[in-house]
C-alpha cells in the first residue's frame, strides 16, 4: 500500500485526456496532495467521500453529463 500511494502521488503524467475531471476531498488522508489541481474540491471530503458526500458528488457528475 505504501508503494502504491507513493507511486500515485509521484506520477508524472504528461498526457491529460479530454473530459477527465478530478474531484478531490480536502480531508483525504490516503491520497492527500498539496500539489493536486482538482477541478472540483469537496470541503471536508475524505477518501470515502463517494459515500459520505454522495449527493454533492452526484450533483457535480450530473452537471458534467449535461
N, C-alpha and C positions, 0 to 999 in steps of 0.2 A: 504494500500500500504506500509506503514511504517513497519508493522508487516511482510509482505511478503518479503520485501527486507532484513530485519534483519534476517529472517529465512533462506533465501538463503545464505547470507554471513556467517552465523554461523553454517551451516550444517556440521556435522561431519560424512561424508560417509566413511565407512570402506571398501566397495566393489567397485572396479573400473572395470566395464565391459570391455571386449575386444572391440577393434575397436570403441572406443568413443574418439572423438577429441574435444579439447577446443580451440575455436577461440575467442580471446578477443581483444577489442579495447583499445588503450592507453588513449582515452578521454571519456570513458563510464562513465557518471556522475550518472547513475541509478544503475548499478551493478559494481561499482568500487571495486577493491580489491587489496591491496598491497601484500597479501599472495597467490594470484592466481598463478598457474603454468600452463599457457596455452601452448598448443602445437604450436599454431600459434598466433602471435601478429600482429594486424593491426595498423600501425602507424597512429595516429590521428583518429582512428576509434571510433565512438560514439555508443550509444545504437542502432542507426538506420543505422549502417554500412552495414547492409544487402542491403539497398537501395543505400546508399552513396558510398560504396566501393564494389558494386556488382561484378564487373569484377575481382577484386583481390580475393574475397571470392570464386567466381565460379572457378577460377584457382586452388585454394587450394583443393576444393572439387573434381574437375575433376582429379587432380593428385592422390588423395586418392582412387578414384574409379578404377584406372587402375591396 
